[in-house]
């Protein structure tokens, strides 16, 4: 038997192997199968968020300066309209 045939035989043996679980065991496995991807996904999202915040720090400084400039211009318009009014 060649390597490919032995590999297929091993896969069949592994996939046919079953361990009967009690109702509590089934519940525990359902919790594990739900929780692991959920917690892993949350960890990945937090990691991605921290990377995004780090990469966008310079953009926040530029946005703050632009906002201050817009607020100043708006205050000037309000002052002029109050003086005209």
C-alpha positions as a Markdown table, in Angstrom:
| # | Residue | x | y | z |
|---|---|---|---|---|
| 1 | Unk | 0.0 | 0.0 | 0.0 |
| 2 | Unk | 1.4 | 3.4 | -0.9 |
| 3 | Unk | 1.4 | 6.5 | 1.2 |
| 4 | Unk | -1.8 | 7.9 | -0.3 |
| 5 | Unk | -3.7 | 4.6 | 0.5 |
| 6 | Unk | -2.4 | 4.6 | 4.1 |
| 7 | Unk | -3.4 | 8.2 | 4.5 |
| 8 | Unk | -6.9 | 7.5 | 3.3 |
| 9 | Unk | -7.1 | 4.5 | 5.6 |
| 10 | Unk | -6.0 | 6.6 | 8.5 |
| 11 | Unk | -8.6 | 9.3 | 7.7 |
| 12 | Unk | -11.4 | 6.7 | 7.6 |
| 13 | Unk | -10.3 | 5.2 | 10.9 |
| 14 | Unk | -10.2 | 8.6 | 12.6 |
| 15 | Unk | -13.5 | 9.8 | 11.2 |
| 16 | Unk | -15.3 | 6.5 | 12.0 |
| 17 | Unk | -14.1 | 6.7 | 15.6 |
| 18 | Unk | -16.8 | 8.0 | 17.9 |
| 19 | Unk | -17.0 | 8.5 | 21.7 |
| 20 | Unk | -20.5 | 8.4 | 23.0 |
| 21 | Unk | -21.3 | 11.4 | 25.2 |
| 22 | Unk | -23.8 | 11.8 | 27.9 |
| 23 | Unk | -26.3 | 14.6 | 27.7 |
| 24 | Unk | -24.0 | 16.7 | 30.0 |
| 25 | Unk | -21.0 | 15.9 | 27.8 |
| 26 | Unk | -23.0 | 16.9 | 24.7 |
| 27 | Unk | -23.9 | 20.2 | 26.3 |
| 28 | Unk | -20.3 | 20.8 | 27.3 |
| 29 | Unk | -19.1 | 20.2 | 23.8 |
| 30 | Unk | -21.8 | 22.5 | 22.4 |
| 31 | Unk | -20.6 | 25.2 | 24.8 |
| 32 | Unk | -16.9 | 24.6 | 23.7 |
| 33 | Unk | -17.8 | 24.6 | 20.0 |
| 34 | Unk | -19.6 | 27.9 | 20.4 |
| 35 | Unk | -17.3 | 29.7 | 22.8 |
| 36 | Unk | -13.9 | 29.0 | 21.2 |
| 37 | Unk | -14.7 | 30.8 | 17.9 |
| 38 | Unk | -16.5 | 33.6 | 19.7 |
| 39 | Unk | -13.7 | 34.3 | 22.1 |
| 40 | Unk | -11.1 | 33.9 | 19.4 |
| 41 | Unk | -13.0 | 36.3 | 17.1 |
| 42 | Unk | -13.3 | 38.9 | 19.9 |
| 43 | Unk | -9.5 | 38.6 | 20.5 |
| 44 | Unk | -8.8 | 39.1 | 16.8 |
| 45 | Unk | -11.2 | 42.1 | 16.6 |
| 46 | Unk | -9.5 | 43.8 | 19.6 |
| 47 | Unk | -6.0 | 43.2 | 18.0 |
| 48 | Unk | -7.2 | 44.7 | 14.7 |
| 49 | Unk | -8.7 | 47.6 | 16.5 |
| 50 | Unk | -5.5 | 48.4 | 18.4 |
| 51 | Unk | -3.6 | 48.2 | 15.1 |
| 52 | Unk | -6.1 | 50.5 | 13.4 |
| 53 | Unk | -5.8 | 53.0 | 16.2 |
| 54 | Unk | -2.0 | 52.9 | 16.0 |
| 55 | Unk | -2.1 | 53.4 | 12.3 |
| 56 | Unk | -4.6 | 56.3 | 12.4 |
| 57 | Unk | -3.0 | 58.4 | 15.2 |
| 58 | Unk | -1.6 | 60.9 | 12.8 |
| 59 | Unk | -5.0 | 61.2 | 11.0 |
| 60 | Unk | -6.7 | 62.2 | 14.3 |
| 61 | Unk | -4.3 | 65.1 | 14.8 |
| 62 | Unk | -5.0 | 66.4 | 11.3 |
| 63 | Unk | -8.7 | 66.0 | 11.9 |
| 64 | Unk | -8.5 | 67.9 | 15.2 |
| 65 | Unk | -6.8 | 70.8 | 13.5 |
| 66 | Unk | -9.3 | 70.9 | 10.7 |
| 67 | Unk | -12.2 | 70.9 | 13.2 |
| 68 | Unk | -10.7 | 73.7 | 15.1 |
| 69 | Unk | -10.4 | 75.7 | 11.9 |
| 70 | Unk | -14.0 | 75.0 | 11.0 |
| 71 | Unk | -15.2 | 76.0 | 14.4 |
| 72 | Unk | -13.2 | 79.3 | 14.2 |
| 73 | Unk | -14.8 | 80.1 | 10.8 |
| 74 | Unk | -18.2 | 79.2 | 12.1 |
| 75 | Unk | -17.8 | 81.5 | 15.1 |
| 76 | Unk | -16.8 | 84.4 | 12.8 |
| 77 | Unk | -19.9 | 83.8 | 10.7 |
| 78 | Unk | -22.1 | 83.8 | 13.8 |
| 79 | Unk | -20.3 | 87.0 | 15.1 |
| 80 | Unk | -20.9 | 88.8 | 11.8 |
| 81 | Unk | -24.6 | 87.8 | 11.6 |
| 82 | Unk | -25.1 | 88.9 | 15.3 |
| 83 | Unk | -23.4 | 92.2 | 14.5 |
| 84 | Unk | -25.6 | 92.7 | 11.4 |
| 85 | Unk | -28.7 | 91.5 | 13.1 |
